Amino acid sequence: MTDPIDATWLSGDAYDALRAADFQLFCDAAATDLAAPVPTCPEWDVTGLCDHLARVYQGRGHVIAHGTFLDQDDFLTRATDDDPIGWVQRWSDELDRALLDRPDDAPTLTFVPEATTVHFWRRRMALETLVHRTDAELAVGAVSVMDDVQSADGIDELLWFFSHPDNDEAEQTDGIAATSTVELTDGARSWFVSLGDGASSWSRAGGSPDVTVRGSAPALLLAASGRDLDGIGTDRFGVAPLVVEGDGAAYGRLLDRLGAF
């Protein structure tokens, strides 16, 4: 990551507010049709998406409250006759309680060695909720407007995780010897991603990229997160199509690597 951790992040209160707003949109969409298939997550319907988000909230609330990761066998699962929306709401409330009265700099355990404060989880949960509420809304209709600043922050986070040196080496290997540089830009911000066989990195400034991908921050985040803008239709996501200038294969390489990650 180019900037020190926290340097460009929003405040914890801002993340909590964004998560609350997006979670309400998630629940509103889920209430429309729990059986609707989720095009961006083909293995799930909306009920499955509720169960997934509930599991995420349950696990993260536990680590914040107890300082240990919840063992896989210890997660509670929804009973067949339990309401999926009530289930995910239960764990959203538990996450809120875990975060209550904890300042951003409170120590915690995370899956990133250099991230050691609750601020990390506030950001992570806001961004998780943003992407999954778009999945839920897409399943039942059109996607609401995504916050531009939050979406750009989501790209920062995704590229940070993607290029982290602790990643499994197999996830960074694609058998292509040449180095590719991809610029993602929304006009106000740019992300230069360098891809080599066995390594990746990113920065906010760069030289001459092999390809430049232009679009809004929400569109760039959706694409980088594996959402098929072209196949599903950008109009359903409420974003304009991305413009690819240069070596399309280099951009495809980035998407493939992100998908493998």
N, C-alpha and C positions, 0 to 999 in steps of 0.2 A: 504494500500500500504506500502510495507516495506521501500522504500526509500522516502526521502522528495520529494514533488512535484518538478518537473524540474530536479532533481539531475541526472537522467539517460537519460533525453530527448535529442534529437538532437536540433541543433539550429533552430530558426524559418526559416532562409534562406534555410537550408537543407530540412526542411519540405515543404517549398514552391516549391523548385526545384523538389522534389520527386512527389508532387501533379501535377505539370505541366507535367512531363513526363508521369505519369500514366493517366492523363486526355487525353493527346494526343493519347495514346494507346486505351483508351476507345472510343474516337471519331472514330479512324481508324476502330475499330471492329464494331461499330454501323453502319458505312457507308457501311459495307459489306452486312448487311441484317437486316433492322429495324423490320421485321416481325418474325425473328427467336425467338422461345421460349427460355426462360432462364431456364435451368435445375435446377439451384440452387435457383431460385425464381419462382416456378411453376405458380404463379398468374400473371406473367408478360411475355411479349415479350420484345424485345430490345427497342422498342418505350416506353413501360412502364418503363423500367429501366432508359431511358433518362429523362422521366418526374419525376421519383423519385429523381434522383441525382440533377436535376434542382431545385426541391423543397427544398432539403437539402441546396444547395448553396444559394438559395434565403433567406431562413430563417436565416442561419448563417451570411450571409453578412449583413442582417438587424440588427441583435443583435450587431454585431461588430460596425456598423456605428452609430446606434441610442441608444444603451444601453438598449433596451427593446426587449423582444421576440415578434415576429410577431403573431398576433391573427390568429387562424385557418381560420377564414372567410376572412382574408385580403390577403392571398396568391393569387398571380396572376396565372392563369392556361393557358396552351397553347391552342390557337385556333386550331380547327380541321385541318385547312389547313396550319398551321405553321410547318416548318421543325423541327422535334424533336432534331436534332443535333444542329441546329442554336439556338434553345430554351435553351438547356443546356449550350451551349457556352455563350449565353447572361448572364446567371447567374454565370457562372464561371468568366466571366470578371467583374461582379459586386462584387463578392467575392474578386477578386484581387484588385479592387479599394478600397474596405473597409479596406483591410490589408495594402495598400500602405502607407508608412511613419509611420506606427504604430510600435513602438518597441515591442519586446517580453513581456516586463514588463508593457505595457500599460494596465490600468484597463479595465475590461469588465464584463459583466454578463454571467454566465454559468449555467448549470444544476447540477454542483457539488459544494457544498457550499465552500469547501476549495480551489477551483480553481478559481482564480479571474483575470487572465491576458490573453492577446491575445495569448500568447504562447500556451495555452490550445487549442484554436480554430485552430491554425496552425497545431498542431499535429493531432487533431480530423479530420480535413478535409483531410489531407494527408492520414490517415489510412482509412477513408471512401472511398476515391477515389481508393486506392489500392485494396480493396476487391471488389468494384463494377466493376473495369476494368477487374478483373479476371472473374466476372460473364458475362460481355459482350463478352470477348474473348472466354469463354467456349461456349457461345451460338452459335458462328459462326465458331469455330475451336478449336485450342489449346491455352493454356494460356502461355503468355510470362513469362520469369524468374521473380520471385518476389525477391525484395531486402531482403537479409537475416537479416541485422540489423533492417531494418524497420519492418519486419515481427515479430521479437522478441519483438520490441517495441509495436507492435499491441497486442501481447499476454499480455504484462504488462497492457496495457490500458483495455483490455477486462476483465481481472481478477480484476482489480481495480474497474471497474464499477459493475461487478458481485457481489463482496463481500462487496460493500459499505454498511455501517450500515443504511443508509437512504432508502435502497431498501424496497419495499413492502414486508411485512413479508410473504405473501402468496407465493411469488416467491422463498423464501428460505425454504419452507416447502415441504417435500416429504413423510412424514409419516414413514420414516425409522429411528429407534431409534439409531442405531449404527453410530459411526463416521467413515467416510472413508477418507483416504489420498491418493491422486493421484499425482504422480510425472510426469510432462511433461518435457522432456529434449531433446535438440538438440545436446548434447555432450559438448557444450561449456557453456550452460546456463541451469538452472533447475528452474522449478516452482512447488512448493509443495502446493497443494490445499486441504484444509481440509473441509469436508462436514459433517455437522450435521443437524438434523431436526430443521429448523428454523434459521440456521446461516451458514455462510461460511467465510473462510479466506484463504489467501495465503501468502507464504514467499519464499525467494530464497534458503533457506536451510531447511532441515528436517531430521527426523530419518529414520525409516524403513516404506516406503509407502506400502499400500495394492497392488498397481499396479504401474508399471512404463511404460510410453508410450514414445517410442523413435522415433525420426524422425527429419527432417529438420524443422527449424523455420517456413518457409512458409507452410509446410504440417500441422504442429501443429496449426498454426493460422487458416488455412482453416477449419480444423476439428472443432476447438473450436468455429468458427463462424457459424457452422451449415452446412458447405458444405459437401455433402455426398461423401467422397473420394472413399469409397468402392463401393457404388452403381453406381456412375457415371464412376469411373475408374480413378485411380491416374495418369495414363499415359496422360489423357486429361488435367489434371491440371499441368503436367510437374514436378511432385514430386514422390519420392519413397514412397511405402506403409509404414504406421506407424507400428511399432513393439510393441505389447502389452505383457508385462511380468507380470504375477501375476493375480489378481482378475479382470477379465474382467467386472464383474458386477459393480465394483466400478468405472471403467472408464465409463461404460454406465450410471451410476448414474450422473456423472459429465456432460456428454453430454445432458442428459435429463434436468438437472437443467439449463444448459446454454441455451437450447432450450426454456424452459419456461420463462427464463429471457429475 
